[in-house]
Amino acid sequence: MFSLNSSHRFLLYQGNCDMRKSFDGLCGLVTSELRREVSSGEVFVFLNRGRTHIKLLHWENGGFVLYYKRLEQGTFHTPKKEQLSWADLVLMIEGIQVHKSRQLRRFHL
């Protein structure tokens, strides 16, 4: 079951990732290059050099979950920032590129 939502924090790995890496290899990138704790509950987003493959690594109770998508046509548009919002991630995965937008302020606790 896809259990990610807007309450999670999404971090984009800025380098190119070898998509042959699985749980242990991606965990190594998180700890050595991102300097983050892999079991923190954050979702780590990895893209390959061609921007045609995406992997999301996430710790849930009991173990890691790895989401993987390969595009048959086109590429993923990647934001320049390291931290992504849920909306950024959904737009990126769905292939929607917004050229001009303005996000209105909302109340946050």
Summary of the structure (lengths in Angstrom):
residues: 109
radius of gyration: 14.1
end to end distance: 28.5
largest distance: 41.8
contacts: 242
relative contact order: 0.21
helix: 17%
strand: 24%
